Amino acid sequence: MTKKPPRRTAERILEVTLDLFNRFGEPNVSTTLISAEMGISPGNLYYHYPAKDELINALYARYEQSLTEILMASDDVRNVEDAWFFMHTLFERIWHHRFLYRDLSDLLSKNRRLEMQFQHMVRQKSRAIRAMLDAMGRAGSLRLDARELDTTANCMVVVLTYWLNFEYARDPRRALEPENAQAALLRGAAHVLNLLAPYMEPAQREHLLTLTGAYGQSHP
């Protein structure tokens, strides 16, 4: 049996860094901690990533690529079932790089490149959500006045972007732990889609309530 080649050090560094950032928050993780967690020297780490910002930018590039692939499918959404799957998939990608959202203000204030890239991503999210609403309208799932389209899309993007911060604020010790991930993601998807409930055709609205169930309810 042919052995798999070992992962390159640069890739392993990113994987370990992402795990530490997600667990403890980027401001609380030093390059010294990363190198210690990997069992390599700080010099080896600096050889691949000479500054902490380069680690952050490399992780963001991965995140942006994976999220963009999902956003491109927004105009394929035709009904509530499609929208539920689309939104949950978006939340899964956000969860996988949740440190970006947990520490967003701090990260953007320190990293000009990230600031510009994240602004671009917010615009991409907005365009994708508008495309989704247009597609659902053409399919007859929604009746949304053109004058309400941008406001509704922006509200959905706000909840999508800041939902994990909301979860964290309500329960800082447990909300972002891996064992609570699925429930948090489902609650987020439910709350984003429930913004569309007033505009849905009756059958679609009923199906939304069935899909979201208790996830649309307040979390204690």
ZIBELNOR-V267860 format. One line per field, one symbol per residue. phi: phi as a letter, one per 40 degrees, with the letter a starting at -180 (. if undefined). psi: psi as a letter, one per 30 degrees, with the letter a starting at -180 (. if undefined). burial: + if it has 16 or more other C-alpha atoms within 10 Angstrom, else -. Layout:
phi=???
psi=???
burial=???
//
This chain:
phi=.cccccccddccdccccdcccccbgdccbcccccccccgbcdccccccbcacdcccccccdccdccccdcdccccccbacdccccdccccccccdcbcdcccbdcccccbbcccdcccdccccccccccccccccccccgcbbbcdcccccccccccccdcbccccdcccadcbdbcdcbccccccccccccccccdcbccdccccccccccfccccccc
psi=kkkkkkkkeeeeeeeeeeeeeeefkefgjlfeeeeeefhlleeeefeejfleeeeeeeeeeeeeeeeeeeefgegfkfaeeeeeeeeeeeeeeeefhfeeeegeeeeeffjeeeeeeeeeeeeeeeeeeeeeeeeeeefgfljkkfffeeeeeeeeeeeeegeeeeeeefieffegkefgeeeeeeeeeeeeffffefflkeeeeeeeeeeebffflkk.
burial=------------++--+++++++-++--+-+--++---------+---+---+-++--++--++--+---+--++-++++--++-+++++++-++-++++++++--++-----++-++-----++++++++++++++---++++-----+-+++-++-+++-+++-++------++----+--+++++++++++-++-++---++--++-++--++----
//
